[in-house]
């Protein structure tokens, strides 16, 4: 194939395995004559950069080669850095775009009017100036929603799914998920000694704004109760189950794992702060609220642990290294074959390419009927014969 100039970026939250994708893409591409430009800070690198200013170009772009990517896969995070930037809904124009005209949309919410700008034309101009033939976008549903938007505007895009929530559509696995569960498992098992020593109820909060995969799979491997966003539990019943577990445990303790977006009947998770570029506000701790309910109703003591950011930090485990490297190789195979508008995926337990998800469909949810026991508030463990390795279908 003719030599191609390829951009690569990571957007949204960091997860272990991102650097493995970056390195493998560069190494594989180098073998087939490709040139790589790293876009720093996700989509911000294409909205805020002033390519006529050497300092701005250095801040937002980074040529990638075998030398500067040789060791990056040994650590977590992202070598290219990241941000939560949505070029199609920017509240404020960056200085480099100030005074220019862009399509805008006005809205009124709770009596407050706001305006957002779609600066896709500027993004496309920067892509043209950089001479990019392809763009590899690594991210979750928010980052990839704009990747799909760019593809519709004529840019050739290959997407790679990552999120510890594992909720990107069209794939059964996203980079970062295995490491998150491994870390959660380790934390829960270690804290059993403290929770048991004090004969308390341990409440663990994990990420999962809209989908409960992280809580569900952590509960699966620790044999504990869990609450997920897809199903509102009954508070009285949840407390009864947790108290029964405690009474039946020789060490007189029990555990429950909550997604950050989990709710019980009559309760809505509280949010705070300004919405990010994709409209998401931070959620108050449902674990603290459950703790208060348990203490007021039973007089039992609790221990609350927030296992959110710790789960996405550090180096990737074996599964995330393997999947990341495989997804990277698949991305380069697709580019070599002239394909675009596709996402590297796992479907029915097999590696494949699928369309970049339609953002209008939202995140992939847990199938409550087959995966979550609504009577016992825990995962189903039976009838797994014939399922793919991650126990869910894309």
N, C-alpha and C positions, 0 to 999 in steps of 0.2 A: 504494500500500500504506500501511497505518497506520505511523506512526513507530515504529521499533524501537530498543531500547536493547541495544547489542551489546558484549560483552567480547571482548578480543583479547589473546593471550599468546604468548610464545615460550619453548620449553623445550629442555633439553639443550644440546649444544654450539652455539656461535654459528657462523654462516656468512655470507659476503657475500650480500646480497639480502634479508635479513629486513626491513630498514628500508624497502625498496621495497614490500614487501607491506603493511606498516603504513600507509605514506603513501597508497598507492593505494586501499586499503580506506576510509580516512577521507575522502579526497577524493570517491570515488565515492559513499560512503554519505551524505555531506553533501548531495549533489545530490538524493537521494531521501528526505531527512528523517530520517536515522538519527542516533542519538547513540552515542558510543563511550567506553568505559571501558577503559583499558589496565590489564591485570593485570601488575604488576611481579614479576620473578623467577619466572616460569613458574608451575607448580602451587603453589609455596610461597606465592604471593600469595593463594591461596584456602584454604591450611591454617593459615598463621601470622597472618593479619590479624585484628585486633580492630577491627571496624567501629564500636565505641562509643568508641574512643580516636582522637582526631583525628590524633595523631602516627603511629599505626600505619596508619590509613587513608591518610595521605599517603605513607607508605613503600611501601605495597603496591598502591595504586590511583592512576591518573593519567588524568583526563579528556583525551581526544584531540580535537584540532580542526585546522583547516587552518593555523592560525598556528604551533602547536608541532610540527607534522610537516612543515612546508614544505621544510626543507632536509635532513631526516634520510636521504633516499635517496642522498645524495652520499657517504656513508661506510658502512663495513662494520659488523660487530657488530650488536647489537640495542639500540635506544633504550629498550626495556622491560626490559632485563637478563634474566638467565636463571638457572636452577638445575637440578640433577638431583634432583627431588623426585617421589616416587611416593606419592600420598595413600592408595593401597590397601594399601601395605606400609611403614608408617612404624615405624621402630625405637623412636623416642622421640616422645612427644606434645609439641607446642610448648606454651609456657606458657599460651596462651589456651585450650587444650583440656585442660589438666592437671586431673585429678580427674573427668573425664567418662568415661562408659562407651562403648566402641566394640567392634565385632566384632574378635576377635584370633585369630591363628593361631600356634601354637607348633611349632617344629621342632628337630630335633637333627642337627647336622652335625659329624662328626669328634669326637663326644663333647661338643660344646658346644651347649647349648640356647639358643634365641633366640625372642623374641616380636615379632610385627609387628602393627600396628593398621590397620584400614581406616576412615579418617575421612571417607569419602565423604558421610556424612550432614551433617557440618560444612561440607564444600565446597558441598553443595546448599543449605544454609541461608544461607551467605554469598552465593551466587548469587542466591537469592531476595531477600535484604536489599538487594543492589545493584540489584535490579530488572532483571536481564538476561533478555532474550528469546532471545538467541542467544549462542553462544560460538564464536569463530574460534581454533582451536589450530594453531599453526605449530610443527612439530617432526619428529623422526625416529621410528623405530619405537617407541622407549620412550615418548616424549611422547604419541604418537598411540594407544598401547595404552590409556592412561588416558582419552584422549578418547573412545574406543570404549566404555569402561566407563561414563563419564558419560552417553553417549547411551543406553545400556541402562537407566540410572536415570531417564530422562525428560528430560534436558537436550538442547535442540536444538544440535547441534554441526556445524560445517563445518571440515574439516581441510585443512591445506596442508602438503605434504611438503617437508622440507628435510633434507639431510645430505650432506656431501661424500663419504660412502661410496656414495651412490646406491643404497641397498639396501632402500628402503621398497617393500613389495609393492603391486601394483595400479597402478604407474606406471613408465614407462621413464626418468623424469627427476625428480630432486629438486633444489631450489634449493641452490646452493653447489657443485655438482659441476663445472660448467664452469670456474668461477674456480679451483677446486682443481687441475684438470688444467692450466690455463693457467699457474698459478704453478709447478707441478711441472716442466712443460716448460721454463720459463724457468730454473729452478734447475739442472736437469740440463744444459741447453745451456751455461750460464755455467760450470759446474764442469768441463766437458770440458777447458777450458784448463789447469786445475790438475792434473786426473787425468792428462791427456796429457803435460803438462810433466814430471811425475815418473814417467811410464810405469808407472802403478799400475792397480789394479782399483778402480773406484768402486762403492760399495754404497750404495744409497739406500733408506731406510725411509719408507713413507708409511702413513697411516691405512688401516684395513680390518680390523677385529676379526674379523668373520665372513664378509665378502664381499670379493672382490678387484677390484672395478671400478676403484678409484683407481689401483692398481698396473698393472692390465691396460691401461687407457686411456693412462696415462703411457707405458708401454712401446710402445703402438701408435703414438704420435706421436713417439717418440724412437728407434724401431727398436732396442729393447734387449730383453734377456732379462728375465723377471719370474717371481716365485713368488707364488702366491695361496693363500688358506686352503682353497679347494675341492679342491685337488689336492696331495698330498704328493710332492714330487720326490725323485729319488735323488741324494744328496749328491755321490757320485763323478761322476755324469753331469753334474750342474750345474757342478761345478768344471772338468770337462773342456771343456764348452761355453764357459765364460767364458775359459779359457786359450786355446782355439782362436780365439775372437774377438780376444783380445789379440795373438796371433801373426799374425793376418791383417790387423790394423790397421796402416797405415803409421806411425802415431804410437805404436804399441805400448802401447795401453791398452784396457780393456773396461769395460762397465757392466752392472749388474744391479739391478733394482728389486724390493723386497720389501714385501708387505703386512705390517702389524704382526702379523697372525695366521697368517702363512705358516709352514709346517713342512716338514721333509724326513723321509723314512722313518727311524724310530728316534729322532726328536727331537720334543719337546713344548715349545712356547713357555712360558717361566716367567712367573708372575704375582706381583704384590706389592701390599701395601696392603690396606686394608679395602674390601669391595665397596661400590659406590655404591647408590643407592636402587633400582636395577633389577638388582642382583646382579652387576655387572661390576667386575672388578678390573683395575688397570693391568697392561700386559704389558711384560716386560723386552724389551730390544732384540734381536730376531732378527738384525738386521744386524750387531751386534757379535759375536754367536755365529758367524755365517757368516764374518765377517772372521777370527776366531781359527782356524776350520777351514781356511780357505784358506792362511793364513800357516803353519800347522803342517804342512800337506800339500805345499805348493808352494814355500815360502820367498819367495813374492811379497809385496810390500807392498800394502796397501789404503788407501783413504780412505773413511771411513764418514760419511754425512750423514743426519741425521734431518730429514725434510721434513714433519713432522706439523703442528704448530700454525701454522707459517708459511703453510701452504696455506689456512687458514681465516681469515686476517687480511686487513684492508684492504678496499678498495672492490670491488664486484662488476664482472665484465666484462659485455659486451653481452648474452650469452646469459642470464646470471642476472638482469640487470635486466629483460629482456624477459619471461622466464618468470615472474618474481616479479610484475611488474605484471599480466600476463595471468591468473595464478592468483588474484590479488586481485580482479580484475574478475569472474572466474568465481564466486568465493565470494559476492560481492555479488549477482550474477545469481541464484544459488541461493537466497539469503535472500529476495530480492525475490519469488521464485516460491514461497516457503514450503517449500523443500526442506531436508532435514537428514539427518544420518547419512552424509554423503558427503565424499569427498576430491577436491580438484582434482588432475587427473592428465594425463599424456600416454600414450596407448595407440595403437600402430600409427602413431606419429608425429603423432597428432592430439590436440588438447586435448579433454578430456572430464571427466566426473564419474564416480567409481567409489565403491563402498562403502569406508568406513574399514576398513583391513586387520584381519583377525582376528589378535590378538597371539599366539595359540597356534601360528600357522604360522611365526613367527620371521622373520628378515630374508630378503630376496630374494637369491638366490645367482647367481653366474656360471654360465651353462650351459657346462660344460667341453667337451662334445661339439662344440658349434658355435663357441665363442669362444676356446678355449685349446688351443694345440698342445702336447700332452703329450709329444711326441717332441723338440721343439725348445725347450720352455719359453719360449714367446712367444705373442703373439696370432696368430690366423688373419687373413690379409689378403685371402683369396680368397672367392668365392661370397657377395658382399654385395648382389647385384642383388635389389631388391624389399624389402630391409630398411628399417625406419624410420631416421631420421637418426642416432639414437644407437646403432644397430647391435644393439639388443636389444629383446625384447618383454616387456611387463609380465607 
